[in-house]
Amino acid sequence: MPARLLARIADDMLGKCIREHLTHNGVQLDHAVAADEQTSLAMVSLDADGSPAYDFRINGTADWQWTADEVAGALDPGASGPVVALHSGSLALTTPPGDSVLRDLLARSAETVTISYDPNCRPMLMGDPEVVRQGVHELLTVADVVKVSSEDLGWLVPEMKPEQVVDDWLSRGPTVVAVTLGSDGVIAGTSSGLQARRPGVAIKVIDTVGAGDTFSAALLAGLHRQNLLGADKRRDLAAIDYSTLDELLHDSVLAAAITCSRRGADPPTRGDLRLSRMA
């Protein structure tokens, strides 16, 4: 699907590598900012199960210095047509000074596009989970589609089961809430009362980095194919039927599993998904 990245990308060696990789994959960078600051650095180590541990170097780096002017035209139509959805999450929405700019962008954009949100918690950098939880609840009031992992919930709301979180978060505003359960798949619900669960896909795990983002991307791509993205489609999204939701969750779980079978954050293409379904 056509995708535009809002990012502050440095003009250093790592930043140039990022731009080259994104351009090679067809990501539109017409609204990316050429940042003066250095590129953020995340170092990842994997345990025997392919689960990651992170170490970050982010102080004063490019990602967090957003200004209102830099996002003023973020949702302008592009070569591929109008923007129908905006996705964000994790450190971008909790790291000053740019977090307030991006949170305001999400709130304003809810008038015209589908808002997709993934808290994607990073405990070592986000501070007090109570403060983060308050911010999450604020964003749930403007979000349409929310994905969160059970690992995130273990830090954010350890007293709640995933099924309880689905019900609680739906009551706060979203139309679709999905909780990914690692190898156990996903549970999801909708504001109309639908509940669905898909099992995990058995694969040899190489590296789980990027699995959650892949799930979100596949879910949004599927909703786009179903013509369910855009503020004018909210009623249609709320009226999604079980079979459609189940199919979307299946593809999203499959896409995440394929990513886990590869080294690095290397999501599948739509063609890869089609071949995996046939296998």
C-alpha positions in Angstrom: 0.0 0.0 0.0 1.2 3.6 -0.6 2.9 4.8 2.6 4.3 8.2 3.6 6.7 8.4 6.5 6.7 11.4 8.9 10.2 11.3 10.3 13.1 13.6 11.2 16.0 11.9 9.4 19.5 13.1 10.0 22.0 14.0 7.3 24.7 11.7 8.8 25.9 8.3 7.6 23.1 6.4 9.4 20.5 8.8 8.2 21.6 8.4 4.6 21.3 4.6 5.0 17.8 5.0 6.4 16.7 7.2 3.4 18.2 4.7 0.9 16.5 1.8 2.6 13.1 3.6 2.7 13.4 4.8 -0.9 14.3 1.3 -2.1 11.1 0.0 -0.4 8.9 2.6 -2.1 8.2 4.7 1.1 7.3 8.3 0.3 9.7 10.8 2.0 8.3 14.0 0.6 7.2 15.0 4.2 10.3 13.7 6.0 12.4 16.4 7.7 16.2 16.8 6.9 17.3 17.1 10.6 20.5 18.7 11.8 20.7 16.4 14.8 22.3 13.0 14.8 20.5 9.7 14.2 19.1 7.9 17.2 20.7 4.5 17.9 19.0 1.4 19.2 21.2 -1.6 19.9 19.5 -5.0 20.1 20.6 -8.3 21.6 18.5 -11.5 21.2 18.0 -14.3 23.7 17.8 -18.0 22.7 14.1 -17.5 21.8 14.8 -14.5 19.5 13.3 -12.1 22.0 15.1 -8.7 22.0 16.6 -6.6 24.7 17.4 -2.9 23.8 19.9 -0.3 24.6 19.2 3.2 23.3 21.3 6.4 22.5 18.6 9.0 22.0 19.5 12.2 24.0 19.3 15.2 21.7 19.0 13.1 18.5 16.9 13.8 15.4 13.7 11.9 16.2 12.3 14.0 19.0 12.7 17.7 18.0 9.4 18.1 16.1 8.0 21.6 15.6 4.4 22.5 14.6 5.7 23.9 11.3 7.2 20.6 10.4 3.9 18.7 10.5 1.7 21.5 9.2 1.2 19.8 5.8 1.6 16.2 7.0 -1.8 15.1 5.7 -1.8 17.0 2.4 -2.7 14.8 -0.6 0.2 13.2 -2.4 0.9 11.6 -5.7 -1.0 8.4 -4.6 -4.0 10.4 -3.5 -5.5 11.5 -0.2 -4.2 10.3 3.1 -6.7 7.9 4.7 -4.9 6.8 7.9 -2.3 8.1 10.3 -0.3 5.6 12.6 2.0 6.4 15.5 3.1 5.2 18.8 5.9 4.4 21.3 8.6 6.8 22.1 7.6 9.4 19.6 4.5 10.2 21.7 6.2 10.2 25.1 9.6 11.9 24.4 9.8 15.7 24.7 9.9 18.2 23.1 8.2 16.7 20.1 5.7 14.5 21.8 3.2 17.3 22.3 3.4 18.2 18.6 2.7 14.7 17.5 -0.1 14.1 20.0 -1.7 17.4 18.8 -1.3 16.1 15.2 -3.2 12.9 16.0 -6.0 14.8 17.7 -6.5 17.2 14.8 -6.1 14.5 12.2 -9.0 12.5 13.7 -11.4 14.8 11.9 -10.3 13.5 8.5 -8.4 10.2 8.7 -8.4 6.9 10.6 -6.1 7.1 13.6 -4.1 4.0 14.4 -2.2 3.7 17.6 0.3 1.3 19.2 1.6 2.3 22.7 4.7 0.0 22.1 6.1 0.5 25.5 9.8 1.0 26.2 10.0 0.9 30.0 13.7 2.0 30.3 12.9 5.2 28.5 9.3 6.0 29.3 9.5 6.6 33.0 6.6 6.1 35.4 4.0 3.7 33.9 1.2 5.6 35.7 2.1 8.7 33.8 2.4 6.8 30.5 -1.0 5.1 31.2 -2.7 8.5 31.5 -1.2 9.5 28.2 -2.4 6.3 26.6 -5.9 6.8 27.9 -5.9 10.3 26.4 -4.9 9.0 22.9 -7.6 6.2 23.1 -10.2 9.0 22.9 -9.0 9.9 19.4 -7.8 6.5 18.1 -9.9 4.3 15.8 -7.6 1.2 15.6 -5.4 0.2 18.5 -2.9 -2.6 18.7 -1.0 -3.4 21.9 1.1 -6.4 22.9 0.6 -8.5 26.1 4.2 -7.6 26.9 3.3 -3.9 26.9 0.3 -4.6 29.1 2.4 -6.4 31.6 4.2 -3.2 32.3 1.4 -0.7 31.6 -1.5 -2.4 33.4 -0.2 -5.5 35.1 -3.4 -5.9 37.1 -5.5 -6.5 34.0 -5.9 -9.5 31.7 -5.8 -8.9 27.9 -9.5 -9.6 27.6 -10.2 -7.0 30.2 -8.0 -4.5 28.4 -9.9 -5.0 25.1 -13.2 -4.3 26.8 -11.9 -1.3 28.8 -10.1 0.3 25.9 -13.0 -0.1 23.6 -15.1 1.8 26.1 -12.7 4.7 25.9 -13.3 5.4 22.2 -11.6 3.1 19.6 -13.5 1.0 17.1 -11.1 -1.9 17.0 -8.7 -3.0 19.7 -6.3 -5.9 19.2 -3.9 -7.4 21.8 -1.1 -9.5 20.4 -0.1 -12.5 22.5 3.2 -13.5 21.0 3.2 -17.2 19.9 -0.4 -17.5 21.1 -1.7 -15.2 18.4 -4.1 -12.3 19.0 -7.4 -11.4 20.6 -9.5 -8.5 19.4 -12.8 -6.8 19.8 -14.9 -4.1 18.2 -17.1 -1.3 19.4 -20.1 -3.2 18.1 -19.4 -6.1 20.4 -17.6 -8.5 18.1 -14.9 -10.7 19.7 -12.3 -12.7 17.8 -9.3 -14.7 18.5 -6.6 -16.1 16.1 -4.0 -18.6 17.1 -0.3 -18.1 16.5 1.5 -19.4 13.4 4.1 -22.1 14.1 7.5 -21.0 12.7 11.2 -21.2 13.6 11.8 -17.9 15.4 15.0 -16.1 14.3 14.3 -12.6 15.5 11.1 -11.0 16.9 12.2 -7.4 16.3 9.5 -5.6 14.2 6.8 -8.2 14.7 4.4 -5.8 16.3 4.9 -3.1 13.8 4.4 -5.7 11.0 1.1 -6.7 12.6 -0.1 -3.1 12.6 1.0 -2.5 9.0 -0.8 -5.7 7.8 -3.9 -4.8 9.7 -4.0 -1.3 8.2 -3.3 -2.7 4.7 -6.1 -5.1 5.1 -8.5 -2.4 6.2 -7.4 -0.3 3.3 -8.2 -3.2 0.8 -11.6 -3.4 2.5 -12.2 0.3 1.9 -12.5 0.8 5.7 -10.0 3.6 6.3 -10.8 7.3 6.5 -12.9 9.4 8.9 -15.9 9.0 6.5 -15.6 5.2 6.9 -16.0 5.0 10.7 -19.5 3.7 10.5 -18.4 1.0 8.1 -15.5 0.1 10.3 -17.7 -0.2 13.3 -20.0 -2.5 11.3 -17.2 -4.9 10.2 -18.5 -8.5 10.3 -16.8 -11.4 12.0 -15.5 -13.1 8.9 -13.8 -10.0 7.6 -12.3 -9.3 11.0 -11.1 -12.9 11.3 -9.4 -12.8 7.9 -7.7 -9.5 8.7 -6.4 -10.9 12.0 -5.2 -14.0 10.3 -3.2 -12.1 7.7 -1.7 -9.8 10.4 -0.6 -12.8 12.6 0.8 -14.5 9.5 2.7 -11.3 8.5 4.2 -11.0 12.0 5.2 -14.6 12.0 7.0 -14.2 8.7 8.9 -11.3 10.2 9.9 -13.4 13.2 11.4 -16.0 10.8 13.8 -13.5 9.4 16.9 -11.7 10.7 16.2 -8.1 11.6 13.0 -6.1 11.1 12.2 -7.4 7.6 8.4 -7.4 7.0 6.8 -9.5 4.2 5.3 -8.0 1.0 1.8 -8.7 0.0 3.2 -11.3 -2.4 5.0 -13.0 0.4 1.8 -13.3 2.3 0.0 -14.8 -0.7 2.7 -17.4 -1.1 2.6 -18.3 2.6 -1.2 -18.7 2.5 -0.7 -21.2 -0.4 2.0 -23.2 1.4 
